[in-house]
Amino acid sequence: MGELVMKRFFDKENFLFPSFEGKAKKQSVAIAVGLIVGFILASFTFFNMLYCFADIVGSIVSGSADVAIADFLRSLPVFLTFFMTFWTVLALQAFFRNLSPEKLHRSLMKNGIAITAFAGVTIVYVIEGLIEGRYLKIAEGSPSALYPLDSVLYAVLFVLVGVFFILYAKKFIKKIPYVVPSRGPVCKKARGAYCTFVTFWCLFALFGLSGGIFTFFIYDFAHGYAFYGIMTALAYLLSPCFLLVWEFYFNELKEEKRKEALLPLVTGALCVSGLVAALYFLSLALGLDAPSNAGFGMFPVAFSASVNIATMLTVVTPLVVSVVVLVKGLRAKSRG
């Protein structure tokens, strides 16, 4: 039984990558590594941005609008750092959806310009802030030890990334064409709604990865909160795990195998997400004070201690994604 399952879903003949040769294989590996590194960087920058956003919200709630504005202006490079990283991840995904050289060329140009613009604005903004006195020195030590110098160095790196995209689109692509076949189904109907859905799913996956990682450093797993802490970490990590399976398993399958694997895969995802959600709510029921006492130093949990929105959304997102894909898969199967 186990051998049949392995043969059906994990046979290398079912995947695109083993059929790649030479340049196509190297390009495939490069884009996969770029996506993974970019996603990890985006999760860390997202978490930093959430902490800065929490400070701004706290100032507004306390009635200090002027302090909130000052906090926002001072931490703007943190926000720009996240946006340039997230934009790069979305740009790299264009390589997985390369329907034609013309569309890939346009995508590279637009994304390269946008990434370079985000990075350039960050560098100019920090320099202008030093001149105006918004920053007392190049490395003030908050919110990170080297801030805002680290934002400048990070932006320089992404200037190079954006320029590479532009140069590749204008010059290199003629000498080194991108020859990897398109991965995954490309939505043609209601494309705007589909792209919006996938973007929000990606944001929750970033939120989940950063939250899942930092949970182990911030949470109090002792004093009776171990069960809650473990289930919260699992709930956070479920969305990035689902996204990982979607990108590097499902979208790597050959087209005929995708149709065969979709329903079993999404049914399993629905069962796993339902089980994790049920266990999370059980852990919460056993300790209603857990969000505020076990994770008071973590923005998403500190926020959920009062209205419970952030964590609840993290828990239900994998369920929603599973249901949406399941309905779509059933409709596609009924049509033939």
Phi, psi and omega in degrees: 000312180298321179294323178295319178297314179299317180295322184286320188250344185233011175294130184297338178292344180275351188252156181287317191303316181300338180275351179284148178225149172054242185299320181297320180293317179296318179295321179297315178297317182298316182290325178294315178297318179299318179295316182294312180297315180298320181293319179296315178299318180296324180293320179290318179293328177296318180294319176299318179296321180297322178295317178296320178297324178297320178297319180295315179298319179300320178292322179294315181298323181280001177085016181252075183296324180295322177293321179298317179296317179296319178297318180296314181297322181287326184262007181305320177303329178295318178295316180295326178299318178294314185297320180292326179288314180297320179298321179296320178298315179296324178295319179295329178293338177300330178293335178277352182234034186282089181289327181205154178302325181294315180292323178295319179299312180297319180297316180298317181296309182297314182290322177298318178295317181296315181296316178298321180294314177303314182293318180296317178299320179299313181297312181296321182296318180293318178298316179296323178294324176293321180292318183279347180094008177296325173246129182285331176206168186292334177231091184278333178098008178208131009279354175234169185298329184249008183294137002268008179302320181297325177294323178294313180297320178296319180293324177299318178302318183280340168298316179297320178297313180296318179296321178298317178302314182296313181295322179297318180293326185270324189234305191294328186296336177286325180272325182234076183296148177277115191248007182283131178298155180295138178258144169076156178291138179255123182287129179249332177262140180051045185299323180298314179295320180296313181295323178296316179299313181294322179296315178294323176298318179296320178296318178293328176293320175297314177302318181292318180295313180295316179296319180296321179291311185286341177306318184289344179259337188253326185290152171264101182274355178266191175056035175086008184251013184297314182299314180296317181297317180294316181291327177293318178299316179296319179297319178296317188280349184293317181299311177296328177295317178298317180295322178298315179296319181297314184283317190254359170243295187297313182285352174268348179288149172293155191305316182292332180280333177299316181298322181288326187270343189301305185295314176299321182293313183286331174295316176297320179297320179295319179294316181295313181294324177294320179294314180297318179297316180298317180292325177297312181294328175294316179296325178291321180294329180281347179203081184296339179272001184299316182303317183279327183272327185271331185227040185296338182271001184250126187306309183301322182282322176300323178292318183288346180296334182261310183241351171063026184280310188301310181291321180299317178297322178297322182288318187274343182302312177300326177296314181297314179300316181297316181295315180300313181292323178297314179298317179297318179294319179295320179295319180295322180291322181292333179279351176134000000 
